Amino acid sequence: MVKRISTGLMEDEFREEVTALAAQKLKNHTENPIVFYGSSSFRLWETLQQDIPELTCLNLAFGGSQIIHCIKYYEELLGKTQPQKIMFYCGDNDIAEDIAPEEILMRFQSFLEKVDRQFPEVPLTFLSIKPSPIRAEKLDVIQRTNQLTEAFLRDKPLRYFLDIHNPMLENTAVRPELFTEDELHMNEQGYSIWASIVREHLGLEAPDLVENN
């Protein structure tokens, strides 16, 4: 049985951003988009629609959110959509707060319960937690969290684990050239890796093939 994560007493720290996000993106959104939900690595993916032009993408990521925030604001954001697929990225900020891998998994399980109740037939993909220079000393914790999550999702229908972590390493070390000056968020080169991996996962051609067609 999944441990329920309570968000009732949490500070409403992303209230202003979430309200603005809902007003801007949910009012006239197209039905059946691919919804990208989670934290700032999705939020800052400014070329998302350009990178996946064949599909309608709805980016509902916000702030420096942890998984518990994605649970708290679920009904106001993801729960208001009619997605054809859900892409989920979160956990970076849980790691930064020294949350143990087992607790992060429980948070994700609690989030997934909401998705399973509302969208049992909608595919959901968990993107693995990325490595970054600023959290290089936490690489073992990140990898343990990814391993637990991958194992949890392995036999679940329509629930997928997508590895973006290992392609961002070179000889087991973080690649600093993929990141901006803050050493946490990605630059164009980093997002290019994500775009290629996500496109392949969605069954789309490589970007250069699309451009040449």
PEWOZI-V657250 format. One record per backbone hydrogen bond with DSSP energy under -0.5 kcal/mol. NH is the residue of the N-H (numbers start at 1). CO is the residue of the C=O. Records with the same first field share a line. If there is no record, write none. Layout:
NH = CO, CO
This chain:
6 = 4
10 = 7
13 = 11
15 = 12
18 = 14
19 = 15
20 = 16
21 = 17
22 = 18
23 = 19
24 = 20
25 = 21
26 = 22
27 = 22
29 = 26
32 = 82
33 = 30
34 = 56
35 = 33, 85
36 = 58
37 = 35, 87
39 = 89
40 = 63
42 = 39
43 = 39
44 = 40
45 = 42
46 = 44
48 = 45
51 = 47
52 = 48
53 = 50
55 = 52
57 = 55
58 = 34
59 = 57
60 = 36, 58
62 = 38
65 = 62
69 = 66
70 = 66
71 = 67
72 = 68
73 = 69
74 = 71
77 = 73, 74
79 = 74
80 = 77
81 = 78
84 = 33
85 = 33
86 = 123
87 = 35
88 = 86, 125
89 = 37
93 = 65
95 = 91
96 = 92
97 = 93
98 = 95
99 = 94
103 = 100
104 = 100
105 = 101
106 = 102
107 = 103
108 = 104
109 = 105
110 = 106
111 = 107
112 = 108
113 = 109
114 = 110, 111
115 = 111
116 = 112
117 = 113
118 = 114
119 = 115
122 = 119
123 = 84, 121
124 = 158
125 = 86
126 = 160
127 = 88, 125
128 = 162
134 = 183
135 = 132
136 = 133
138 = 135
139 = 136
142 = 138
143 = 139
144 = 140
145 = 141
146 = 142
147 = 143
148 = 144
149 = 145
150 = 146
151 = 147
152 = 148
153 = 149
154 = 150
156 = 153
157 = 155
159 = 156
160 = 124
162 = 126
163 = 161
164 = 162
168 = 165
169 = 166
170 = 173
173 = 170
175 = 168
176 = 174
178 = 175
179 = 176
180 = 185
183 = 180
187 = 178
191 = 187
192 = 188
193 = 189
194 = 190
195 = 191
196 = 192
197 = 193
198 = 194
199 = 195
200 = 196
201 = 197
202 = 198
203 = 200
204 = 199
209 = 206
210 = 206
211 = 207
212 = 208
213 = 209, 210
